Amino acid sequence: MMMSEPVTHHVYILHSRNYRETSLLADIFSKEEGRYSLVIRGAKSRKSRYQGLIQPFSPMLVTSYGKGELKTAGAIDFTHRSWRIKGEHLLIGLYVNELLYRVLGKFDQLPDLYCDYEKLLAELEKDVFETPFLREFELSLLANLGYGITFDFDVRTQKNIRPDAQYRFVAEEGFHSFVDQVDLENTFPGEHLLAIASGEYSGDAGKILKRVVRKSLQPLLGEKPLKSRSLFEGR
């Protein structure tokens, strides 16, 4: 997508790194245009009014310009205080940011996912965070990318999942009743799949959902592991 006239977007920083002496090169997630790269000139300068403010989890309104994939920031306004995310919740937030950075294509417009991202940040700010909120966001991400998972439907027989049957999950395909004895790790009871379909994300259903989501994300992530996941699991 090519943009020549200045445009204004609601954005969050997903990842940033130093660019030349005083600037930052940031990968951002915007409500209007999805993910793209943005040069923020002078952001590290001691005289910059943005010094220390260009951080993840801080909602910004950015006016940018440029014809190619790399945009340059003009005016930056802070529309809301930065979300106060700490401790283990911060690791979850970093995981979500890295996930978005890795799997979102450039300029994929996903305004619904952006809203779900803000809802997740609001939950992460709370003293107690319920894991189902993370699973809901991961499912939303997959659905927005065209990889939505249906937990109550057999993709091969075209019939509803039965609670008394076993089903195998295949990433980018779905659940089916053909059970391969060498792949029992990806085979699950229908009753738990129906529980997930009805919104039950705790207990055994929650454990299954985590495995299914991880398997669904793997083809999108490729062979390179998520750094944030390693940090979280090794905490």
GICOR-V617897 format. One record per pair of residues at least 24 apart in sequence whose C-alpha atoms are under 10 Angstrom apart, sorted by the first residue. I is the first residue (numbers start at 1). J is the second residue. D is the distance in whole Angstrom. If there is no record, write none. Layout:
# GICOR-V617897
i->I j->J d->D
i->I j->J d->D
This chain:
# GICOR-V617897
i->1 j->33 d->10
i->1 j->67 d->9
i->1 j->68 d->8
i->1 j->69 d->7
i->1 j->106 d->9
i->1 j->107 d->7
i->1 j->108 d->10
i->2 j->66 d->8
i->2 j->67 d->5
i->2 j->68 d->6
i->2 j->69 d->7
i->2 j->70 d->10
i->2 j->107 d->10
i->3 j->64 d->9
i->3 j->65 d->7
i->3 j->66 d->6
i->3 j->67 d->5
i->3 j->68 d->7
i->3 j->69 d->9
i->3 j->71 d->9
i->4 j->64 d->9
i->4 j->65 d->6
i->4 j->66 d->5
i->4 j->67 d->5
i->4 j->68 d->8
i->4 j->71 d->10
i->5 j->64 d->9
i->5 j->65 d->6
i->5 j->66 d->7
i->5 j->67 d->8
i->6 j->62 d->10
i->6 j->63 d->6
i->6 j->64 d->5
i->6 j->65 d->5
i->6 j->66 d->8
i->6 j->67 d->10
i->6 j->71 d->10
i->6 j->72 d->10
i->6 j->73 d->9
i->6 j->74 d->8
i->7 j->32 d->10
i->7 j->62 d->8
i->7 j->63 d->5
i->7 j->64 d->6
i->7 j->65 d->7
i->7 j->66 d->9
i->7 j->73 d->10
i->7 j->74 d->10
i->8 j->32 d->9
i->8 j->61 d->7
i->8 j->62 d->5
i->8 j->63 d->4
i->8 j->64 d->6
i->8 j->65 d->9
i->8 j->73 d->10
i->8 j->74 d->9
i->8 j->75 d->9
i->8 j->76 d->9
i->9 j->33 d->8
i->9 j->34 d->10
i->9 j->60 d->8
i->9 j->61 d->6
i->9 j->62 d->5
i->9 j->63 d->6
i->9 j->64 d->8
i->9 j->76 d->10
i->10 j->34 d->10
i->10 j->59 d->7
i->10 j->60 d->6
i->10 j->61 d->5
i->10 j->62 d->6
i->10 j->63 d->9
i->10 j->76 d->10
i->10 j->77 d->10
i->10 j->78 d->10
i->10 j->79 d->9
i->10 j->114 d->10
i->11 j->35 d->9
i->11 j->57 d->10
i->11 j->58 d->9
i->11 j->59 d->6
i->11 j->60 d->5
i->11 j->61 d->6
i->11 j->62 d->7
i->11 j->78 d->10
i->11 j->114 d->9
i->12 j->54 d->9
i->12 j->55 d->8
i->12 j->56 d->6
i->12 j->57 d->6
i->12 j->58 d->6
i->12 j->59 d->5
i->12 j->60 d->6
i->12 j->61 d->9
i->12 j->62 d->10
i->12 j->97 d->9
i->12 j->114 d->9
i->12 j->117 d->10
i->12 j->118 d->10
i->13 j->37 d->10
i->13 j->38 d->10
i->13 j->54 d->8
i->13 j->55 d->6
i->13 j->56 d->5
i->13 j->57 d->7
i->13 j->58 d->7
i->13 j->59 d->8
i->13 j->60 d->9
i->13 j->97 d->8
i->13 j->101 d->10
i->14 j->55 d->9
i->14 j->56 d->6
i->14 j->57 d->8
i->14 j->93 d->10
i->14 j->94 d->8
i->14 j->96 d->9
i->14 j->97 d->5
i->14 j->98 d->7
i->14 j->99 d->9
i->14 j->100 d->7
i->14 j->101 d->6
i->14 j->102 d->10
i->15 j->55 d->9
i->15 j->56 d->7
i->15 j->94 d->9
i->15 j->97 d->7
i->15 j->98 d->7
i->15 j->100 d->10
i->15 j->101 d->7
i->16 j->40 d->10
i->16 j->54 d->9
i->16 j->55 d->9
i->16 j->56 d->9
i->18 j->43 d->10
i->18 j->44 d->8
i->19 j->43 d->10
i->19 j->44 d->9
i->21 j->45 d->8
i->22 j->46 d->9
i->22 j->48 d->9
i->24 j->54 d->9
i->25 j->70 d->9
i->25 j->71 d->10
i->25 j->72 d->9
i->26 j->54 d->9
i->26 j->55 d->10
i->26 j->70 d->10
i->26 j->71 d->10
i->26 j->72 d->10
i->26 j->73 d->10
i->27 j->70 d->10
i->27 j->100 d->10
i->27 j->101 d->7
i->27 j->106 d->10
i->28 j->56 d->9
i->28 j->97 d->10
i->28 j->100 d->9
i->28 j->101 d->8
i->29 j->97 d->9
i->29 j->100 d->8
i->29 j->101 d->8
i->29 j->104 d->9
i->29 j->106 d->10
i->29 j->107 d->9
i->29 j->108 d->10
i->29 j->109 d->10
i->29 j->110 d->9
i->29 j->111 d->10
i->29 j->114 d->8
i->29 j->117 d->10
i->30 j->59 d->10
i->30 j->60 d->9
i->30 j->61 d->9
i->30 j->62 d->9
i->30 j->107 d->9
i->30 j->108 d->10
i->30 j->109 d->8
i->30 j->110 d->9
i->30 j->111 d->8
i->30 j->114 d->7
i->31 j->108 d->10
i->31 j->109 d->7
i->31 j->110 d->7
i->31 j->111 d->5
i->31 j->112 d->8
i->31 j->113 d->8
i->31 j->114 d->6
i->31 j->115 d->8
i->32 j->107 d->9
i->32 j->108 d->9
i->32 j->109 d->6
i->32 j->110 d->8
i->32 j->111 d->6
i->32 j->114 d->9
i->33 j->106 d->8
i->33 j->107 d->5
i->33 j->108 d->6
i->33 j->109 d->5
i->33 j->110 d->7
i->33 j->111 d->8
i->34 j->100 d->10
i->34 j->104 d->8
i->34 j->105 d->8
i->34 j->106 d->7
i->34 j->107 d->5
i->34 j->108 d->5
i->34 j->109 d->5
i->34 j->110 d->6
i->34 j->111 d->8
i->34 j->113 d->9
i->34 j->114 d->8
i->35 j->100 d->8
i->35 j->101 d->8
i->35 j->103 d->10
i->35 j->104 d->7
i->35 j->105 d->7
i->35 j->106 d->5
i->35 j->107 d->5
i->35 j->108 d->7
i->35 j->109 d->8
i->35 j->110 d->9
i->36 j->69 d->7
i->36 j->70 d->7
i->36 j->71 d->8
i->36 j->101 d->9
i->36 j->104 d->9
i->36 j->105 d->8
i->36 j->106 d->5
i->36 j->107 d->6
i->36 j->108 d->9
i->37 j->69 d->7
i->37 j->70 d->5
i->37 j->71 d->6
i->37 j->72 d->9
i->37 j->73 d->10
i->37 j->106 d->9
i->37 j->107 d->10
i->38 j->62 d->10
i->38 j->64 d->8
i->38 j->65 d->9
i->38 j->66 d->10
i->38 j->69 d->9
i->38 j->70 d->6
i->38 j->71 d->5
i->38 j->72 d->5
i->38 j->73 d->6
i->39 j->64 d->9
i->39 j->70 d->7
i->39 j->71 d->6
i->39 j->72 d->5
i->39 j->73 d->6
i->39 j->74 d->9
i->40 j->64 d->9
i->40 j->71 d->9
i->40 j->72 d->6
i->40 j->73 d->5
i->40 j->74 d->8
i->40 j->75 d->10
i->40 j->76 d->9
i->41 j->72 d->8
i->41 j->73 d->7
i->41 j->74 d->9
i->49 j->76 d->10
i->50 j->76 d->8
i->50 j->77 d->10
i->50 j->78 d->10
i->53 j->78 d->9
i->53 j->82 d->9
i->54 j->78 d->10
i->54 j->82 d->10
i->55 j->82 d->8
i->56 j->82 d->8
i->56 j->83 d->9
i->56 j->93 d->9
i->56 j->94 d->9
i->56 j->97 d->8
i->57 j->81 d->9
i->57 j->82 d->6
i->57 j->83 d->6
i->57 j->84 d->8
i->57 j->85 d->8
i->57 j->90 d->10
i->57 j->93 d->8
i->57 j->94 d->9
i->57 j->97 d->9
i->57 j->118 d->9
i->57 j->121 d->7
i->57 j->122 d->10
i->58 j->82 d->4
i->58 j->83 d->6
i->58 j->84 d->9
i->59 j->83 d->8
i->59 j->118 d->9
i->69 j->106 d->8
i->69 j->107 d->9
i->82 j->121 d->10
i->83 j->118 d->9
i->83 j->121 d->7
i->83 j->122 d->7
i->83 j->123 d->10
i->83 j->124 d->9
i->83 j->125 d->6
i->83 j->126 d->10
i->84 j->121 d->9
i->84 j->122 d->9
i->84 j->124 d->8
i->84 j->125 d->5
i->84 j->126 d->9
i->85 j->121 d->8
i->85 j->122 d->9
i->85 j->123 d->9
i->85 j->124 d->6
i->85 j->125 d->5
i->85 j->126 d->8
i->85 j->127 d->9
i->86 j->124 d->8
i->86 j->125 d->7
i->86 j->126 d->9
i->86 j->127 d->9
i->88 j->124 d->9
i->88 j->129 d->9
i->88 j->232 d->8
i->88 j->235 d->9
i->89 j->121 d->9
i->89 j->123 d->9
i->89 j->124 d->6
i->89 j->125 d->8
i->89 j->126 d->9
i->89 j->127 d->9
i->89 j->128 d->9
i->89 j->129 d->7
i->89 j->232 d->10
i->90 j->121 d->10
i->90 j->124 d->8
i->90 j->125 d->9
i->90 j->232 d->10
i->91 j->228 d->7
i->91 j->229 d->8
i->91 j->231 d->8
i->91 j->232 d->6
i->91 j->233 d->10
i->91 j->235 d->9
i->92 j->121 d->10
i->92 j->124 d->8
i->92 j->129 d->10
i->92 j->131 d->10
i->92 j->134 d->8
i->92 j->228 d->8
i->92 j->229 d->8
i->92 j->231 d->10
i->92 j->232 d->8
i->93 j->117 d->10
i->93 j->120 d->9
i->93 j->121 d->7
i->93 j->124 d->7
i->93 j->125 d->10
i->93 j->134 d->10
i->93 j->228 d->9
i->94 j->227 d->9
i->94 j->228 d->6
i->94 j->229 d->9
i->94 j->231 d->10
i->94 j->232 d->9
i->95 j->226 d->8
i->95 j->227 d->8
i->95 j->228 d->5
i->95 j->229 d->6
i->95 j->230 d->9
i->95 j->231 d->9
i->95 j->232 d->8
i->96 j->120 d->9
i->96 j->121 d->10
i->96 j->134 d->9
i->96 j->137 d->9
i->96 j->138 d->9
i->96 j->228 d->9
i->96 j->229 d->10
i->97 j->228 d->9
i->98 j->226 d->7
i->98 j->227 d->8
i->98 j->228 d->7
i->98 j->229 d->9
i->99 j->138 d->9
i->99 j->141 d->9
i->99 j->217 d->9
i->99 j->220 d->10
i->99 j->221 d->8
i->99 j->226 d->8
i->99 j->227 d->10
i->99 j->228 d->9
i->99 j->229 d->10
i->100 j->138 d->10
i->100 j->141 d->8
i->102 j->220 d->8
i->102 j->221 d->6
i->102 j->222 d->9
i->102 j->224 d->10
i->102 j->226 d->9
i->103 j->141 d->9
i->103 j->142 d->10
i->103 j->145 d->9
i->103 j->217 d->9
i->103 j->219 d->10
i->103 j->220 d->6
i->103 j->221 d->6
i->103 j->222 d->10
i->104 j->141 d->9
i->104 j->144 d->10
i->104 j->145 d->8
i->104 j->220 d->9
i->105 j->145 d->9
i->108 j->144 d->10
i->108 j->145 d->9
i->109 j->144 d->10
i->110 j->141 d->9
i->110 j->144 d->7
i->110 j->145 d->9
i->111 j->144 d->10
i->112 j->140 d->9
i->112 j->141 d->10
i->112 j->144 d->8
i->113 j->137 d->8
i->113 j->138 d->10
i->113 j->140 d->7
i->113 j->141 d->7
i->113 j->142 d->10
i->113 j->143 d->9
i->113 j->144 d->7
i->113 j->145 d->10
i->114 j->141 d->10
i->116 j->140 d->8
i->116 j->141 d->9
i->117 j->141 d->9
i->130 j->202 d->10
i->131 j->201 d->8
i->131 j->202 d->8
i->131 j->206 d->9
i->131 j->210 d->10
i->132 j->199 d->9
i->132 j->200 d->9
i->132 j->201 d->6
i->132 j->202 d->7
i->132 j->206 d->8
i->132 j->209 d->10
i->132 j->210 d->10
i->133 j->201 d->9
i->134 j->210 d->10
i->135 j->201 d->8
i->135 j->206 d->9
i->135 j->209 d->8
i->135 j->210 d->7
i->135 j->213 d->8
i->136 j->199 d->9
i->136 j->201 d->9
i->136 j->209 d->10
i->138 j->210 d->9
i->138 j->213 d->7
i->138 j->214 d->9
i->138 j->216 d->10
i->138 j->217 d->9
i->139 j->209 d->9
i->139 j->213 d->7
i->139 j->216 d->10
i->139 j->217 d->10
i->141 j->217 d->10
i->142 j->172 d->10
i->142 j->213 d->8
i->142 j->216 d->8
i->142 j->217 d->8
i->142 j->220 d->10
i->145 j->220 d->10
i->146 j->172 d->9
i->147 j->171 d->9
i->147 j->172 d->6
i->147 j->173 d->8
i->147 j->174 d->9
i->147 j->216 d->8
i->147 j->217 d->9
i->147 j->220 d->10
i->148 j->172 d->9
i->148 j->173 d->10
i->148 j->174 d->9
i->148 j->213 d->10
i->148 j->216 d->9
i->149 j->173 d->8
i->149 j->174 d->6
i->149 j->175 d->9
i->149 j->197 d->10
i->149 j->212 d->9
i->149 j->213 d->9
i->149 j->216 d->9
i->150 j->174 d->7
i->150 j->175 d->8
i->150 j->193 d->9
i->150 j->194 d->10
i->150 j->196 d->10
i->150 j->197 d->7
i->151 j->175 d->7
i->151 j->190 d->9
i->151 j->192 d->9
i->151 j->193 d->5
i->151 j->194 d->6
i->151 j->195 d->9
i->151 j->196 d->7
i->151 j->197 d->5
i->151 j->198 d->9
i->151 j->209 d->10
i->152 j->190 d->8
i->152 j->191 d->10
i->152 j->192 d->10
i->152 j->193 d->7
i->152 j->194 d->6
i->152 j->195 d->9
i->152 j->196 d->9
i->152 j->197 d->6
i->152 j->198 d->9
i->153 j->190 d->10
i->153 j->193 d->9
i->153 j->194 d->9
i->153 j->197 d->10
i->154 j->178 d->10
i->160 j->190 d->10
i->160 j->194 d->10
i->161 j->189 d->10
i->161 j->190 d->6
i->161 j->191 d->8
i->161 j->193 d->8
i->161 j->194 d->7
i->162 j->189 d->9
i->162 j->190 d->5
i->162 j->191 d->7
i->162 j->193 d->9
i->162 j->194 d->8
i->163 j->189 d->7
i->163 j->190 d->4
i->163 j->191 d->4
i->163 j->192 d->8
i->163 j->193 d->8
i->163 j->194 d->7
i->163 j->195 d->9
i->164 j->189 d->7
i->164 j->190 d->6
i->164 j->191 d->7
i->164 j->192 d->10
i->165 j->189 d->6
i->165 j->190 d->5
i->165 j->191 d->8
i->166 j->190 d->6
i->166 j->191 d->9
i->166 j->192 d->10
i->166 j->193 d->10
i->167 j->193 d->9
i->169 j->211 d->10
i->169 j->212 d->7
i->169 j->215 d->9
i->169 j->216 d->9
i->170 j->212 d->9
i->170 j->215 d->8
i->170 j->216 d->8
i->171 j->212 d->8
i->171 j->213 d->9
i->171 j->214 d->9
i->171 j->215 d->6
i->171 j->216 d->5
i->171 j->217 d->8
i->171 j->218 d->8
i->171 j->219 d->8
i->172 j->215 d->9
i->172 j->216 d->7
i->172 j->217 d->9
i->172 j->219 d->8
i->172 j->220 d->10
i->173 j->216 d->9
i->174 j->212 d->10
i->174 j->216 d->9
i->185 j->211 d->10
i->186 j->211 d->8
i->186 j->212 d->8
i->186 j->215 d->9
i->188 j->212 d->10
